Amino acid sequence: MRIFDLHCDTLTRALERGETLRHATGHVSLARGALLEAWTQVFAVFVPDALQGQTAADYCDRAIAFYHAQHDEISAVCKPILAIENGNALMGDLHRLDELAAKRVKIITLTWNGENELGYGCACDPRSGLKAFGRQAIVRMFELGIWPDVSHLNEAGFWEMAELGRPLLATHSSCAVLQPHRRNLDDAQLRAVFASGGLVGLCLHDVFLGNEGTAEEVARHLAHMLALGGEDCVALGSDFDGCTIHPSLAGIEKLPGLNENLARLGFDAAMREKLFYSNAAKFFAL
């Protein structure tokens, strides 16, 4: 099967553990992913909220250097896309965006759960929107071909992004109506993403899906997104190596089994292909 996964934290997990991506011991490794027919993977540099200013930028740059040191080996197995999870890596400096674009960063998750120079994450007051620097940075991101990611952003920030009239990207989120969680998107938000021609990566985190995180719960969230008009806008956003996932789904090598279970649960081959690969490939023109 073909896989296009919009989010994993394997890069920083491997860096912290002194592992290579080929033999990483978490949810994803190049060795296990090589068994897929085709594989596009967004590798996110996760920068914790606790890191600020130059410390955040230095950590981010160290992880990016770790990625580029293995780039040839990664590219021999999959099509990699480099992302940053948390705009604190920008240090409030627009020039940083040009530097990161030169390093081939293609996606930036605007916030993590807390506050940074761009705006407020989902753990903050939902009424506090984007900051002035955040609005400037988003304009510059679009100019540079970097996609701003609304996953982790709070509600006010989400709706400010929606007002820009650009396709919305939420790389790893699920449905709040099925599992009320501050990281999940409510129906109005999901409809806004779909109406914009954007993309939602269905996250496999057990807490986002319904605590167990089984294939049946994935199916419930997928069916709900489809009922809201998301057939051409739903994708996979696993969050591998960034969260707890049911053992039956916890690994890149487990995705063919999820595909088989979704078939058993009534999703046809065309829809499963859209979910696992073609919707994201079309969005990123790959």
RAWO-V691283 format. One record per helix or strand. SS is the DSSP state (helix for helix, strand for strand). FROM is the first residue (numbers start at 1). TO is the last residue. If there is no record, write none. Layout:
ss={SS,SS}
from={FROM,FROM}
to={TO,TO}
This chain:
ss={strand,helix,helix,strand,helix,helix,strand,helix,helix,strand,strand,strand,helix,strand,strand,helix,strand,strand,strand,helix,strand,helix,helix,strand,strand,helix,helix}
from={2,10,30,38,53,71,79,87,95,105,115,120,132,147,153,155,169,175,185,187,199,206,215,234,240,252,269}
to={8,17,33,46,69,75,85,90,102,109,115,121,144,149,153,162,173,175,185,195,202,209,227,236,240,264,283}
